[in-house]
Each structure stands twice: as C-alpha cells, then as structure tokens.
C-alpha cells in the first residue's frame, strides 16, 4: 500500500513540474556542492521567485504608463486614405444625421436616378499639437509618475516579505541540521551505554535490566534522529521553494551556523516600502484633483492638415491650419462631483498613511521586544545546558564507579539532549526574531 501511495505521489509531482520546464525565464541554480550563505539564498530568490518577477513586471508596466501620459504633449500625426465606388444620386436639401457610413451627395431634387458606380478618392494627413489645458495632461503625467513610484514601492514590499521568508527558511534548515548533530551524538552515547551495560552485566557488576533500559533509550534516540533527518529534508524543500527553484535542485550545503548576533538601529519610517507606496498614492490622488479641475477651463490645441478629395483624378487639394479650443460649459455637474470624489480619496489615503505609521511603530516595537526576549532566552538556555552537561558527567562517573544506577544516568542523558536541542531552538528563535525586526524596520532592503 505504501509503495502504491509513493508511486501516486511521484506521478502527481511529475505532472506538477512538467509545466515550469517551459517557463519564459531561465532559473538560476546553485552549483552542485555549493556552500550556500543566506545572501546567496536571497540572491537566488530575487532572480527566480515568480512573485517577485510578477511584481517587477507590474512595476515596469507602470513605468510605461508614464510614457503613455507624456505622449499627449508630443505632436499627434495621423493619416487616412480610402477608395469608394458609389452612385451619385443627389438628395437635394434633405437633412439627416450621418451615422458614419452614409455619405452626403448634394444635388437638385427630381433629377433622374443613376445606378452606375462612380469612383471616389480620399487621402489626407493631419497633425495636432497640445498647447495648453490648465493642468490636465500634466496632472495625468504626475499621476502616472506617482503610480509608477507606488508600483516600485510595492515591488520593494514584495522583496521585503520574500527576504524574510527566505531568511526564516534558511535558519530553519540550519536549526534542523544542528538538531540532527545533537541526536547523532545522542545515538552514539546510547550505543556506548548499551555496550557498557552489557559488559557490566556479563561481569555481574550491573543488573540485566540495565541492558534493556539502555537499548530502549537507544531506540528512542534513533527515532528522534530519523524525525530530525526528515525535518532537514522538509526544511531544504521549503528553502528551495523560497528561492523559487524547481525540482531539479542540486545538493548544496548551508555555509553558516546559528549564533547570537547584534543588530543595528531602526529607521523604519524611511525604509518601509508600504509606507512609501501610500505616500506615492497620496501624490497620485492629488494629481487626480488637478486633472479634474482642469475640466473647468478650456483646452487649446493647434491643428493642421492636408487632404485630397474627388470623384476623379486628379482630386482637389485642400489645406487647413488653425487653433482648436474646446470648453465644457455644462456637463451636469460631473466635474464638480469628480473633483470632490478625488479630494475625498486623497483624504482617505492620508488617513491610511497615519494608520500605517502607527502600525509600523507597533510592529517595530513588538519585533524589538521579541528580539530582546530571544536574546535573553539564549543566555538562559546556555546556562541550563552548562549545568546539564556537568550533571551528565557526574552521573556517568557515578554509574561507572558503581555508585549510581542506570535510571539516574539515562535521566541525565535525556535532560542533556533536551537542553542541547532547546539551546538550538533558542538560536533559531533569535535568528527569526532578528529577521523579523529587520523586516519590520525595512532594513533587509538596505543595499538592494
């Protein structure tokens, strides 16, 4: 049954990984046997992670919108040509609204109808140049620029979150590997204890129950070792995922170990990209107000053109040049409502900025307190581990000298292994707390 389940899981994973093989971008991989630092892992994430790449494309698209808005200030040149065969029956002075596909043929009413097709030619080129509009085009440019800046800040926020995720998973892999070393040492100690208890039992220096007690402790340690080795595999898979890698990841070795470290001061208000994004959105909302206000005033453009129109060749030449002034006199108070809507939206963004500033301060304060607490827990765990090591050494000497029993020794060994694992866990908690503080302050983006 387990074999069938394993095969089914393998087929499912194979189906999932076939699609990414046709990805539009090349995935950067660690080299086989590479000693991977946290900086290396973050670098692979920035190159590969699809969420970061999607945010980067969105930021690039927003930059293109700035160019789109600026295009309105440049000359607009357009051309048109057509050939139309049609009858030329006049309609006299009849009036109608042209729906766009019925050409007007002027002529005297009552003339006989002609059904022969005649040639009609048209060709022309025109140009228009923006001159002045009391701020609409420039407001659109400013709005697009602010939106592009906001998209860039959103990219930084995505990177900030992914850097924290990658750091957390890198530290989890370090912790899992160090816990494997703890339980490997425990297994070695248990094996020596089993051998020693057998020798003493054979020499009638210890009861036979010592052998079974030692063997039970060995089995428990081996089970814990299996669990921790499985945790290493899961931690590596999670780190591979955080780096945006596929299934064909070569073996690599983490180049660092968990240890206490210092952290520099916070500058959250200057570095938090979500706060910067809101400030950019406030600027965009302000530009929107200027755009709508411009509709209260005229728009001025220069226009020029040349065309030929006729029912035969050569066709008649026509030229035009002049100013085009448009002014919406009354539009049902649409502009007034649009201005007020834009003003209120800008006001809402400003309130959101105040709220986010308060939440950032809370996040930084909480993260700093967690980091300080984790730092203190390392000290306490270190003191406990030192005492546990001495306790184990004394229990081992007492058992070897025949002054203690196997229960006393195994209890000391169990406490020592647990305290050693607890020390590794406090190192991991400290590393994650430090990464959390850097994420809250936006410091992990420095230099990127």
ZAKOL-46943 format. One record per residue (C-alpha): residue number from 0; residue in three letters; x, y, z. Coordinates in nm, 4 decimals. Example, Ala and Ser with C-alpha at 12.3 -4.5 7.8 and 13.67 -1.06 7.14 Angstrom:
REM residues 2
SITE resi resn        X        Y        Z
SITE    0  ALA   1.2300  -0.4500   0.7800
SITE    1  SER   1.3670  -0.1060   0.7140
***
This chain:
REM residues 448
SITE resi resn        X        Y        Z
SITE    0  UNK   0.0000   0.0000   0.0000
SITE    1  UNK   0.2806   0.2419   0.0895
SITE    2  UNK   0.4556   0.1639  -0.2403
SITE    3  UNK   0.1389   0.2467  -0.4347
SITE    4  UNK   0.0980   0.5717  -0.2439
SITE    5  UNK   0.4608   0.6599  -0.3136
SITE    6  UNK   0.4159   0.5954  -0.6848
SITE    7  UNK   0.0994   0.8046  -0.6935
SITE    8  UNK   0.2785   1.0901  -0.5195
SITE    9  UNK   0.5650   1.0639  -0.7682
SITE   10  UNK   0.3260   1.0794  -1.0644
SITE   11  UNK   0.1471   1.3822  -0.9153
SITE   12  UNK   0.4734   1.5668  -0.8578
SITE   13  UNK   0.5882   1.4837  -1.2109
SITE   14  UNK   0.2688   1.6349  -1.3520
SITE   15  UNK   0.3190   1.9487  -1.1455
SITE   16  UNK   0.6787   2.0062  -1.2527
SITE   17  UNK   0.6307   1.9479  -1.6257
SITE   18  UNK   0.4699   2.2888  -1.6836
SITE   19  UNK   0.7512   2.5008  -1.5308
SITE   20  UNK   1.0000   2.3404  -1.7707
SITE   21  UNK   0.8507   2.5652  -2.0424
SITE   22  UNK   0.8855   2.8842  -1.8346
SITE   23  UNK   0.9720   3.2054  -2.0122
SITE   24  UNK   1.2706   3.2756  -1.7887
SITE   25  UNK   1.5781   3.0741  -1.7007
SITE   26  UNK   1.6021   2.9610  -1.3393
SITE   27  UNK   1.9338   3.0342  -1.1707
SITE   28  UNK   2.0510   2.7331  -0.9667
SITE   29  UNK   2.3183   2.6755  -0.7015
SITE   30  UNK   2.6177   2.4807  -0.8246
SITE   31  UNK   2.6465   2.1201  -0.7005
SITE   32  UNK   2.8113   2.1158  -0.3590
SITE   33  UNK   2.7949   2.4956  -0.3223
SITE   34  UNK   2.8282   2.6315   0.0302
SITE   35  UNK   2.5203   2.8494   0.0362
SITE   36  UNK   2.5148   3.1631   0.2508
SITE   37  UNK   2.1987   3.3490   0.3448
SITE   38  UNK   2.2993   3.6213   0.0996
SITE   39  UNK   2.3282   3.3598  -0.1761
SITE   40  UNK   1.9810   3.2268  -0.0928
SITE   41  UNK   1.8328   3.5774  -0.1052
SITE   42  UNK   2.0094   3.6387  -0.4360
SITE   43  UNK   1.8573   3.3257  -0.5900
SITE   44  UNK   1.5161   3.4320  -0.4587
SITE   45  UNK   1.5436   3.7764  -0.6192
SITE   46  UNK   1.6366   3.6168  -0.9518
SITE   47  UNK   1.3876   3.3316  -0.9536
SITE   48  UNK   1.0813   3.3785  -0.7360
SITE   49  UNK   0.7714   3.4201  -0.9566
SITE   50  UNK   0.6003   3.6525  -0.7085
SITE   51  UNK   0.8968   3.8890  -0.7192
SITE   52  UNK   0.9175   3.8627  -1.1003
SITE   53  UNK   0.5443   3.9386  -1.1288
SITE   54  UNK   0.5834   4.2473  -0.9078
SITE   55  UNK   0.8816   4.3560  -1.1177
SITE   56  UNK   0.6773   4.3254  -1.4383
SITE   57  UNK   0.3949   4.5260  -1.2795
SITE   58  UNK   0.6410   4.7993  -1.1822
SITE   59  UNK   0.7796   4.8008  -1.5377
SITE   60  UNK   0.4283   4.8272  -1.6813
SITE   61  UNK   0.3565   5.1235  -1.4518
SITE   62  UNK   0.6716   5.2949  -1.5807
SITE   63  UNK   0.5420   5.2555  -1.9363
SITE   64  UNK   0.2233   5.4365  -1.8342
SITE   65  UNK   0.4359   5.7432  -1.7594
SITE   66  UNK   0.5485   5.7416  -2.1220
SITE   67  UNK   0.1888   5.6951  -2.2327
SITE   68  UNK   0.0842   6.0055  -2.0377
SITE   69  UNK   0.3779   6.2099  -2.1726
SITE   70  UNK   0.2863   6.1189  -2.5307
SITE   71  UNK  -0.0085   6.3618  -2.5143
SITE   72  UNK   0.2354   6.6557  -2.5080
SITE   73  UNK   0.4047   6.5483  -2.8330
SITE   74  UNK   0.2723   6.6133  -3.1863
SITE   75  UNK  -0.0021   6.3750  -3.2968
SITE   76  UNK   0.0223   6.2910  -3.6678
SITE   77  UNK  -0.2399   6.0793  -3.8404
SITE   78  UNK  -0.3255   5.9844  -4.1942
SITE   79  UNK  -0.6219   5.8397  -4.3794
SITE   80  UNK  -0.6992   5.7197  -4.7311
SITE   81  UNK  -0.9859   5.5378  -4.8950
SITE   82  UNK  -1.1403   5.4480  -5.2262
SITE   83  UNK  -1.5192   5.4196  -5.2514
SITE   84  UNK  -1.7279   5.3217  -5.5532
SITE   85  UNK  -2.0811   5.4542  -5.5147
SITE   86  UNK  -2.3763   5.6006  -5.7004
SITE   87  UNK  -2.4016   5.9801  -5.7093
SITE   88  UNK  -2.7749   6.0401  -5.6730
SITE   89  UNK  -2.8421   6.3771  -5.5177
SITE   90  UNK  -3.0644   6.4246  -5.2168
SITE   91  UNK  -3.1190   6.7942  -5.2513
SITE   92  UNK  -3.1606   6.9881  -4.9323
SITE   93  UNK  -3.2668   6.6883  -4.7229
SITE   94  UNK  -3.1201   6.6916  -4.3735
SITE   95  UNK  -3.0168   6.3873  -4.1699
SITE   96  UNK  -2.7727   6.2860  -3.9010
SITE   97  UNK  -2.4948   6.0892  -4.0657
SITE   98  UNK  -2.4473   5.7618  -3.8771
SITE   99  UNK  -2.0964   5.7370  -4.0206
SITE  100  UNK  -2.1479   5.5153  -4.3215
SITE  101  UNK  -2.3932   5.7179  -4.5380
SITE  102  UNK  -2.2069   5.9792  -4.7489
SITE  103  UNK  -2.3895   6.3021  -4.8482
SITE  104  UNK  -2.4484   6.3586  -5.2190
SITE  105  UNK  -2.5763   6.7090  -5.2892
SITE  106  UNK  -2.7794   6.7746  -5.5979
SITE  107  UNK  -3.1052   6.9091  -5.7247
SITE  108  UNK  -3.4173   6.7188  -5.6279
SITE  109  UNK  -3.6156   6.5496  -5.9047
SITE  110  UNK  -3.3161   6.4539  -6.1189
SITE  111  UNK  -3.3289   6.1062  -6.2739
SITE  112  UNK  -3.1770   5.8267  -6.0719
SITE  113  UNK  -2.8404   5.6821  -6.1855
SITE  114  UNK  -2.7344   5.3323  -6.0912
SITE  115  UNK  -2.3817   5.3324  -6.2305
SITE  116  UNK  -2.0936   5.3294  -5.9804
SITE  117  UNK  -1.8516   5.6204  -5.9831
SITE  118  UNK  -1.5059   5.6380  -5.8276
SITE  119  UNK  -1.4456   5.8462  -5.5133
SITE  120  UNK  -1.0973   5.9125  -5.3810
SITE  121  UNK  -0.9834   6.0484  -5.0464
SITE  122  UNK  -0.6427   6.0867  -4.8894
SITE  123  UNK  -0.5115   6.3125  -4.6194
SITE  124  UNK  -0.2682   6.3717  -4.3381
SITE  125  UNK  -0.3235   6.5803  -4.0278
SITE  126  UNK  -0.1340   6.6917  -3.7211
SITE  127  UNK  -0.2324   6.8195  -3.3796
SITE  128  UNK  -0.0149   6.9733  -3.1117
SITE  129  UNK  -0.1143   7.0135  -2.7474
SITE  130  UNK  -0.0702   7.3721  -2.6323
SITE  131  UNK  -0.2474   7.4335  -2.3032
SITE  132  UNK  -0.5213   7.2799  -2.0913
SITE  133  UNK  -0.4886   7.4288  -1.7405
SITE  134  UNK  -0.3242   7.1177  -1.5977
SITE  135  UNK  -0.4998   6.8019  -1.7244
SITE  136  UNK  -0.2117   6.6488  -1.9231
SITE  137  UNK   0.0493   6.7490  -1.6674
SITE  138  UNK  -0.1782   6.6129  -1.3940
SITE  139  UNK  -0.2039   6.2810  -1.5799
SITE  140  UNK   0.1762   6.2695  -1.6086
SITE  141  UNK   0.2170   6.3447  -1.2380
SITE  142  UNK  -0.0439   6.0821  -1.1502
SITE  143  UNK   0.1262   5.8198  -1.3678
SITE  144  UNK   0.4648   5.9061  -1.2164
SITE  145  UNK   0.3279   5.8678  -0.8638
SITE  146  UNK   0.1551   5.5401  -0.9544
SITE  147  UNK   0.4803   5.4109  -1.1041
SITE  148  UNK   0.6644   5.5055  -0.7850
SITE  149  UNK   0.3948   5.3267  -0.5841
SITE  150  UNK   0.4382   5.0162  -0.8007
SITE  151  UNK   0.8131   5.0335  -0.7398
SITE  152  UNK   0.7484   5.0539  -0.3657
SITE  153  UNK   0.5132   4.7543  -0.3914
SITE  154  UNK   0.7982   4.5648  -0.5598
SITE  155  UNK   1.0211   4.6522  -0.2639
SITE  156  UNK   0.7491   4.5365  -0.0240
SITE  157  UNK   0.7255   4.2038  -0.2070
SITE  158  UNK   1.1028   4.1688  -0.1870
SITE  159  UNK   1.0933   4.2560   0.1840
SITE  160  UNK   0.8392   3.9806   0.2541
SITE  161  UNK   1.0258   3.7253   0.0416
SITE  162  UNK   1.3592   3.8128   0.2046
SITE  163  UNK   1.2046   3.7483   0.5462
SITE  164  UNK   1.0530   3.4207   0.4239
SITE  165  UNK   1.3840   3.3076   0.2727
SITE  166  UNK   1.5735   3.4036   0.5891
SITE  167  UNK   1.3261   3.2180   0.8084
SITE  168  UNK   1.3529   2.9017   0.5996
SITE  169  UNK   1.7315   2.9253   0.5773
SITE  170  UNK   1.7502   2.9461   0.9568
SITE  171  UNK   1.5053   2.6538   0.9837
SITE  172  UNK   1.7408   2.4440   0.7705
SITE  173  UNK   2.0373   2.5429   0.9902
SITE  174  UNK   1.8416   2.4539   1.3043
SITE  175  UNK   1.7307   2.1179   1.1628
SITE  176  UNK   2.0884   2.0273   1.0665
SITE  177  UNK   2.2187   2.1240   1.4094
SITE  178  UNK   1.9457   1.9186   1.5777
SITE  179  UNK   2.0492   1.6212   1.3647
SITE  180  UNK   2.4007   1.6620   1.5043
SITE  181  UNK   2.2547   1.6701   1.8573
SITE  182  UNK   2.0676   1.3416   1.8115
SITE  183  UNK   2.3552   1.1782   1.6237
SITE  184  UNK   2.5675   1.2461   1.9306
SITE  185  UNK   2.2866   1.1111   2.1493
SITE  186  UNK   2.2713   0.7887   1.9462
SITE  187  UNK   2.6480   0.7467   1.9782
SITE  188  UNK   2.6237   0.7938   2.3550
SITE  189  UNK   2.3369   0.5440   2.3782
SITE  190  UNK   2.5320   0.2872   2.1759
SITE  191  UNK   2.8273   0.3211   2.4121
SITE  192  UNK   2.5892   0.2901   2.7045
SITE  193  UNK   2.4400  -0.0334   2.5658
SITE  194  UNK   2.7884  -0.1770   2.5217
SITE  195  UNK   2.8937  -0.0732   2.8707
SITE  196  UNK   2.5797  -0.2181   3.0306
SITE  197  UNK   2.6357  -0.5498   2.8526
SITE  198  UNK   2.9958  -0.5669   2.9740
SITE  199  UNK   2.8942  -0.4848   3.3317
SITE  200  UNK   2.6044  -0.7304   3.3256
SITE  201  UNK   2.8317  -1.0058   3.1961
SITE  202  UNK   3.0749  -0.9333   3.4788
SITE  203  UNK   2.7861  -0.9314   3.7301
SITE  204  UNK   2.8596  -0.5654   3.8056
SITE  205  UNK   2.5159  -0.4433   3.6956
SITE  206  UNK   2.1696  -0.5985   3.6697
SITE  207  UNK   2.0436  -0.7229   3.3331
SITE  208  UNK   1.7689  -0.4599   3.3343
SITE  209  UNK   2.0378  -0.2028   3.2606
SITE  210  UNK   2.0827  -0.3584   2.9153
SITE  211  UNK   1.7142  -0.3260   2.8263
SITE  212  UNK   1.6948   0.0242   2.9684
SITE  213  UNK   1.9940   0.1316   2.7597
SITE  214  UNK   1.8530  -0.0380   2.4482
SITE  215  UNK   1.5180   0.1398   2.4957
SITE  216  UNK   1.6953   0.4748   2.5246
SITE  217  UNK   1.8961   0.3935   2.2100
SITE  218  UNK   1.5765   0.3145   2.0159
SITE  219  UNK   1.4184   0.6409   2.1297
SITE  220  UNK   1.7260   0.8371   2.0249
SITE  221  UNK   1.7309   0.6664   1.6837
SITE  222  UNK   1.3631   0.7509   1.6344
SITE  223  UNK   1.4298   1.1147   1.7200
SITE  224  UNK   1.7241   1.1133   1.4798
SITE  225  UNK   1.5007   0.9824   1.1992
SITE  226  UNK   1.2487   1.2582   1.2706
SITE  227  UNK   1.5161   1.5279   1.2644
SITE  228  UNK   1.6667   1.3981   0.9394
SITE  229  UNK   1.3198   1.4158   0.7871
SITE  230  UNK   1.2913   1.7734   0.9151
SITE  231  UNK   1.6157   1.8566   0.7322
SITE  232  UNK   1.4694   1.7285   0.4040
SITE  233  UNK   1.1494   1.9269   0.4573
SITE  234  UNK   1.3437   2.2403   0.5555
SITE  235  UNK   1.5562   2.2145   0.2394
SITE  236  UNK   1.2441   2.1707   0.0242
SITE  237  UNK   1.0933   2.4794   0.1891
SITE  238  UNK   1.4111   2.6788   0.1260
SITE  239  UNK   1.4187   2.5629  -0.2373
SITE  240  UNK   1.0629   2.6890  -0.2694
SITE  241  UNK   1.1501   3.0227  -0.1075
SITE  242  UNK   1.4340   3.0657  -0.3596
SITE  243  UNK   1.1907   2.9993  -0.6456
SITE  244  UNK   1.3738   2.6849  -0.7592
SITE  245  UNK   1.2163   2.3862  -0.9298
SITE  246  UNK   1.2508   2.0185  -0.8515
SITE  247  UNK   1.5936   1.9650  -1.0107
SITE  248  UNK   1.7891   2.1400  -0.7360
SITE  249  UNK   2.1477   2.0168  -0.6867
SITE  250  UNK   2.2738   1.9346  -0.3391
SITE  251  UNK   2.4211   2.2294  -0.1554
SITE  252  UNK   2.5481   2.2911   0.1950
SITE  253  UNK   2.4492   2.5847   0.4175
SITE  254  UNK   2.7656   2.7803   0.4839
SITE  255  UNK   2.6537   2.9320   0.8141
SITE  256  UNK   2.5538   2.8200   1.1617
SITE  257  UNK   2.3070   2.9626   1.4093
SITE  258  UNK   2.4653   3.2025   1.6551
SITE  259  UNK   2.3719   3.5165   1.8503
SITE  260  UNK   2.4401   3.8403   1.6630
SITE  261  UNK   2.3833   4.2094   1.7073
SITE  262  UNK   2.1523   4.4319   1.5037
SITE  263  UNK   2.1801   4.7950   1.4103
SITE  264  UNK   1.9275   5.0649   1.4924
SITE  265  UNK   1.5944   5.1018   1.3154
SITE  266  UNK   1.4943   5.3559   1.0520
SITE  267  UNK   1.1532   5.2109   0.9748
SITE  268  UNK   0.9799   5.5288   0.8688
SITE  269  UNK   1.2379   5.5892   0.5954
SITE  270  UNK   1.2663   5.2316   0.4679
SITE  271  UNK   0.9209   5.0721   0.4885
SITE  272  UNK   0.8090   5.0385   0.1245
SITE  273  UNK   0.4394   5.0021   0.2094
SITE  274  UNK   0.4516   5.3448   0.3745
SITE  275  UNK   0.6350   5.4870   0.0733
SITE  276  UNK   0.3725   5.3312  -0.1576
SITE  277  UNK   0.0891   5.5003   0.0325
SITE  278  UNK   0.2674   5.8351   0.0138
SITE  279  UNK   0.3024   5.7869  -0.3635
SITE  280  UNK  -0.0675   5.7043  -0.3872
SITE  281  UNK  -0.1464   6.0254  -0.1995
SITE  282  UNK   0.0550   6.2186  -0.4588
SITE  283  UNK  -0.1340   6.0393  -0.7372
SITE  284  UNK  -0.4669   6.1305  -0.5748
SITE  285  UNK  -0.3570   6.4946  -0.5544
SITE  286  UNK  -0.2678   6.4904  -0.9246
SITE  287  UNK  -0.6134   6.3474  -0.9968
SITE  288  UNK  -0.7715   6.6516  -0.8310
SITE  289  UNK  -0.5694   6.8796  -1.0608
SITE  290  UNK  -0.6815   6.6792  -1.3652
SITE  291  UNK  -1.0499   6.7184  -1.2860
SITE  292  UNK  -1.0147   7.0885  -1.2017
SITE  293  UNK  -0.8675   7.1483  -1.5466
SITE  294  UNK  -1.2043   7.0483  -1.6973
SITE  295  UNK  -1.3457   7.3793  -1.5671
SITE  296  UNK  -1.1251   7.5622  -1.8198
SITE  297  UNK  -1.0686   7.5411  -2.1974
SITE  298  UNK  -0.8265   7.3127  -2.3775
SITE  299  UNK  -0.6191   7.4616  -2.6609
SITE  300  UNK  -0.4633   7.2630  -2.9450
SITE  301  UNK  -0.3035   7.3604  -3.2760
SITE  302  UNK  -0.4231   7.1659  -3.5804
SITE  303  UNK  -0.3070   7.1420  -3.9409
SITE  304  UNK  -0.3864   6.9122  -4.2292
SITE  305  UNK  -0.3768   6.8399  -4.5991
SITE  306  UNK  -0.6226   6.6255  -4.7972
SITE  307  UNK  -0.7314   6.5396  -5.1485
SITE  308  UNK  -1.0952   6.4579  -5.2178
SITE  309  UNK  -1.2664   6.3951  -5.5506
SITE  310  UNK  -1.4697   6.1646  -5.7685
SITE  311  UNK  -1.1999   6.1544  -6.0310
SITE  312  UNK  -0.8304   6.2100  -6.0794
SITE  313  UNK  -0.6677   6.4460  -6.0213
SITE  314  UNK  -0.8592   6.5111  -5.6972
SITE  315  UNK  -0.8967   6.8531  -5.5358
SITE  316  UNK  -0.6302   6.9692  -5.2883
SITE  317  UNK  -0.7300   7.1176  -4.9533
SITE  318  UNK  -0.5287   7.2594  -4.6675
SITE  319  UNK  -0.6195   7.3611  -4.3119
SITE  320  UNK  -0.4389   7.5137  -4.0177
SITE  321  UNK  -0.5562   7.6809  -3.7003
SITE  322  UNK  -0.6363   7.6602  -3.3296
SITE  323  UNK  -0.8932   7.4302  -3.1721
SITE  324  UNK  -1.0397   7.5474  -2.8417
SITE  325  UNK  -1.2823   7.3263  -2.6511
SITE  326  UNK  -1.4556   7.4271  -2.3297
SITE  327  UNK  -1.7150   7.2122  -2.1493
SITE  328  UNK  -1.9701   7.4731  -2.0456
SITE  329  UNK  -2.2095   7.2464  -1.8549
SITE  330  UNK  -2.1878   6.8682  -1.8078
SITE  331  UNK  -2.4475   6.8063  -1.5403
SITE  332  UNK  -2.2061   6.8990  -1.2554
SITE  333  UNK  -1.9954   6.5933  -1.3459
SITE  334  UNK  -1.6692   6.7812  -1.2988
SITE  335  UNK  -1.7739   6.9143  -0.9583
SITE  336  UNK  -1.8520   6.5635  -0.8328
SITE  337  UNK  -1.5306   6.4246  -0.9815
SITE  338  UNK  -1.3225   6.6898  -0.8038
SITE  339  UNK  -1.4903   6.6168  -0.4718
SITE  340  UNK  -1.4505   6.2407  -0.5190
SITE  341  UNK  -1.0769   6.2766  -0.5933
SITE  342  UNK  -1.0331   6.5072  -0.2927
SITE  343  UNK  -1.2017   6.2599  -0.0579
SITE  344  UNK  -0.9972   5.9699  -0.1962
SITE  345  UNK  -0.6776   6.1656  -0.1342
SITE  346  UNK  -0.8014   6.2384   0.2181
SITE  347  UNK  -0.8675   5.8658   0.2728
SITE  348  UNK  -0.5129   5.7808   0.1625
SITE  349  UNK  -0.3726   6.0409   0.4025
SITE  350  UNK  -0.5674   5.8822   0.6896
SITE  351  UNK  -0.4339   5.5419   0.5813
SITE  352  UNK  -0.0801   5.6804   0.5979
SITE  353  UNK  -0.1368   5.7908   0.9576
SITE  354  UNK  -0.2800   5.4492   1.0448
SITE  355  UNK   0.0105   5.2657   0.8792
SITE  356  UNK   0.2672   5.4818   1.0597
SITE  357  UNK   0.1131   5.3802   1.3909
SITE  358  UNK   0.1074   5.0122   1.2902
SITE  359  UNK   0.4700   5.0274   1.1755
SITE  360  UNK   0.5732   5.1671   1.5122
SITE  361  UNK   0.3824   4.8856   1.6845
SITE  362  UNK   0.5404   4.6223   1.4597
SITE  363  UNK   0.8907   4.7550   1.5183
SITE  364  UNK   0.8381   4.7803   1.8941
SITE  365  UNK   0.6929   4.4289   1.9151
SITE  366  UNK   0.9666   4.2831   1.6959
SITE  367  UNK   1.2353   4.4565   1.9028
SITE  368  UNK   1.0889   4.3193   2.2275
SITE  369  UNK   1.0725   3.9692   2.0758
SITE  370  UNK   1.4365   4.0000   1.9698
SITE  371  UNK   1.5436   4.1125   2.3166
SITE  372  UNK   1.3487   3.8289   2.4761
SITE  373  UNK   1.5009   3.5734   2.2371
SITE  374  UNK   1.8461   3.7078   2.3208
SITE  375  UNK   1.7803   3.6597   2.6936
SITE  376  UNK   1.6447   3.3100   2.6324
SITE  377  UNK   1.9738   3.2158   2.4633
SITE  378  UNK   2.1592   3.3152   2.7787
SITE  379  UNK   1.9235   3.1146   2.9994
SITE  380  UNK   1.9396   2.8110   2.7687
SITE  381  UNK   2.3200   2.8312   2.7681
SITE  382  UNK   2.3329   2.8353   3.1492
SITE  383  UNK   2.0922   2.5387   3.1629
SITE  384  UNK   2.2986   2.3459   2.9081
SITE  385  UNK   2.6215   2.4006   3.1005
SITE  386  UNK   2.4614   2.2743   3.4206
SITE  387  UNK   2.3091   1.9776   3.2371
SITE  388  UNK   2.6482   1.8879   3.0899
SITE  389  UNK   2.8057   1.8823   3.4374
SITE  390  UNK   2.5124   1.6787   3.5710
SITE  391  UNK   2.5590   1.4208   3.2936
SITE  392  UNK   2.9326   1.3976   3.3557
SITE  393  UNK   2.8766   1.3356   3.7282
SITE  394  UNK   2.6030   1.0785   3.6605
SITE  395  UNK   2.8299   0.8959   3.4168
SITE  396  UNK   3.1145   0.8868   3.6694
SITE  397  UNK   2.8794   0.7583   3.9413
SITE  398  UNK   2.7475   0.4844   3.7130
SITE  399  UNK   3.0973   0.3827   3.6029
SITE  400  UNK   3.2102   0.3655   3.9668
SITE  401  UNK   2.9039   0.1639   4.0602
SITE  402  UNK   2.7645   0.4393   4.2838
SITE  403  UNK   2.4670   0.5253   4.0606
SITE  404  UNK   2.2087   0.3311   3.8659
SITE  405  UNK   2.1081   0.3255   3.5007
SITE  406  UNK   1.7936   0.5323   3.5642
SITE  407  UNK   1.9960   0.8201   3.7069
SITE  408  UNK   2.2302   0.8101   3.4078
SITE  409  UNK   1.9570   0.7898   3.1411
SITE  410  UNK   1.7651   1.0719   3.3064
SITE  411  UNK   2.0758   1.2904   3.2970
SITE  412  UNK   2.1418   1.1953   2.9344
SITE  413  UNK   1.7811   1.2705   2.8352
SITE  414  UNK   1.7896   1.6086   3.0082
SITE  415  UNK   2.1200   1.6926   2.8419
SITE  416  UNK   1.9902   1.6078   2.4930
SITE  417  UNK   1.6708   1.8045   2.5520
SITE  418  UNK   1.8630   2.1038   2.6853
SITE  419  UNK   2.1001   2.0922   2.3896
SITE  420  UNK   1.8072   2.0798   2.1460
SITE  421  UNK   1.6406   2.3630   2.3393
SITE  422  UNK   1.9562   2.5727   2.3002
SITE  423  UNK   1.9496   2.5165   1.9221
SITE  424  UNK   1.5824   2.6157   1.9178
SITE  425  UNK   1.6563   2.9381   2.1064
SITE  426  UNK   1.9253   3.0195   1.8493
SITE  427  UNK   1.6703   2.9624   1.5727
SITE  428  UNK   1.4093   3.1754   1.7517
SITE  429  UNK   1.6690   3.4514   1.7941
SITE  430  UNK   1.7643   3.4410   1.4245
SITE  431  UNK   1.3994   3.4567   1.3175
SITE  432  UNK   1.3294   3.7384   1.5652
SITE  433  UNK   1.6242   3.9313   1.4250
SITE  434  UNK   1.4977   3.8766   1.0682
SITE  435  UNK   1.1502   3.9830   1.1850
SITE  436  UNK   1.2906   4.3047   1.3299
SITE  437  UNK   1.4759   4.3752   1.0063
SITE  438  UNK   1.1556   4.3087   0.8114
SITE  439  UNK   0.9520   4.5386   1.0386
SITE  440  UNK   1.2129   4.8143   1.0000
SITE  441  UNK   1.2662   4.7532   0.6285
SITE  442  UNK   1.6390   4.7128   0.6939
SITE  443  UNK   1.6787   4.3936   0.4900
SITE  444  UNK   1.6330   4.6109   0.1800
SITE  445  UNK   1.9406   4.8200   0.2537
SITE  446  UNK   2.1966   4.7928  -0.0209
SITE  447  UNK   1.9494   4.6205  -0.2573
***
